[in-house]
Amino acid sequence: MKKDNIDAIVIHCSATPEGKDVRAADIDKIHRARGFKMIGYHYVIDLDGNIEQGRPLTMNGAHCEKPGFSGRPYNSHSIGICYIGGVAKDGKTPKDTRTDAQKLALQALVANLTMQYPIREIIGHRDASPDLNGDGKISKWEWMKACPSFEVKAEFPLAICESKSSEK
């Protein structure tokens, strides 16, 4: 991915049970087993707040195929960030399981990336779900998945989060 193409961030969760220690290497193995060349995310935030490098930013992501505000698939112009967790201990119920360390790391990483790249949009993976009723917003009932199990746009209120409907 060319540096000039990067203009969005998509935040994900690993959909692993609360407290389960999973690392970028574990996700890499899972993604390779699914046929990926390597881990699909560019960054992974561990339970302790450590930020691990995933796929190099020079490679398109493999984390969100849906076209974004630009009309191009997010994989071709966004940075994929995944935090470990996202579901309750039962392994099924969506839940914001981020530790305080993960929250701080995510804030710092997003701040750093928005200083390095002309980021125009920051979304959660679920925000890339189809707008089934055409009202210009993605409602909870339209989500394909709950990932990342928290409201990204509320957490990053200063981000310029444009919708396709604002593009003319």
CORJOWO-V449529 format. One record per residue. N is the residue number from 1. RES is the residue in one small letter. PHI is phi in degrees with one decimal (none if undefined). Layout:
BEGIN
N_RES_PHI, N_RES_PHI
END
This chain:
BEGIN
1_m_none, 2_k_-75.6, 3_k_-54.9, 4_d_-67.3, 5_n_-82.1, 6_i_-76.2, 7_d_-144.1, 8_a_-148.9, 9_i_-128.7, 10_v_-117.3, 11_i_-100.7, 12_h_-125.4, 13_c_-122.1, 14_s_-79.8, 15_a_58.0, 16_t_-107.0, 17_p_-59.5, 18_e_-47.9, 19_g_85.9, 20_k_-75.5, 21_d_-81.1, 22_v_-124.1, 23_r_-120.6, 24_a_-55.7, 25_a_-62.7, 26_d_-67.5, 27_i_-65.5, 28_d_-57.2, 29_k_-60.9, 30_i_-64.1, 31_h_-65.4, 32_r_-63.5, 33_a_-64.6, 34_r_-87.6, 35_g_100.3, 36_f_-74.3, 37_k_-68.9, 38_m_-169.1, 39_i_-48.6, 40_g_-84.4, 41_y_-90.6, 42_h_-83.6, 43_y_-139.0, 44_v_-129.5, 45_i_-106.8, 46_d_-72.5, 47_l_-56.2, 48_d_-85.5, 49_g_89.8, 50_n_-65.2, 51_i_-100.7, 52_e_-99.7, 53_q_-74.9, 54_g_-104.6, 55_r_-63.2, 56_p_-63.9, 57_l_-66.3, 58_t_-75.1, 59_m_-106.9, 60_n_-56.7, 61_g_-70.3, 62_a_-138.0, 63_h_-135.8, 64_c_-161.0, 65_e_-80.5, 66_k_-61.8, 67_p_-65.0, 68_g_-97.6, 69_f_-59.4, 70_s_-82.7, 71_g_88.4, 72_r_-98.2, 73_p_-58.3, 74_y_-53.0, 75_n_-54.6, 76_s_-88.0, 77_h_-146.0, 78_s_-127.3, 79_i_-98.4, 80_g_-97.0, 81_i_-117.6, 82_c_-123.4, 83_y_-99.3, 84_i_-77.1, 85_g_122.5, 86_g_111.2, 87_v_-134.6, 88_a_-64.2, 89_k_-59.5, 90_d_-71.6, 91_g_78.5, 92_k_-128.2, 93_t_-77.6, 94_p_-58.2, 95_k_-158.6, 96_d_-75.2, 97_t_-101.5, 98_r_-59.8, 99_t_-76.7, 100_d_-57.6, 101_a_-63.0, 102_q_-67.0, 103_k_-61.5, 104_l_-64.3, 105_a_-63.6, 106_l_-64.0, 107_q_-58.8, 108_a_-65.4, 109_l_-63.6, 110_v_-62.0, 111_a_-60.2, 112_n_-63.0, 113_l_-66.1, 114_t_-71.9, 115_m_-82.9, 116_q_-88.5, 117_y_-129.5, 118_p_-79.3, 119_i_-70.6, 120_r_-106.7, 121_e_-153.0, 122_i_-128.4, 123_i_-134.6, 124_g_-88.7, 125_h_-54.6, 126_r_-62.5, 127_d_-71.2, 128_a_-91.7, 129_s_-65.7, 130_p_-68.7, 131_d_-83.7, 132_l_-65.1, 133_n_-98.0, 134_g_70.0, 135_d_-88.7, 136_g_86.6, 137_k_-140.2, 138_i_-97.9, 139_s_-88.0, 140_k_-53.2, 141_w_-69.5, 142_e_-92.5, 143_w_-61.4, 144_m_-76.6, 145_k_-156.0, 146_a_-87.7, 147_c_-51.7, 148_p_-103.0, 149_s_70.5, 150_f_-154.5, 151_e_-85.4, 152_v_-60.7, 153_k_-65.1, 154_a_-74.9, 155_e_-77.8, 156_f_-119.5, 157_p_-66.7, 158_l_-84.2, 159_a_-70.4, 160_i_-85.9, 161_c_-107.8, 162_e_-90.3, 163_s_-104.5, 164_k_-59.0, 165_s_-69.5, 166_s_-85.5, 167_e_-86.9, 168_k_-120.7
END
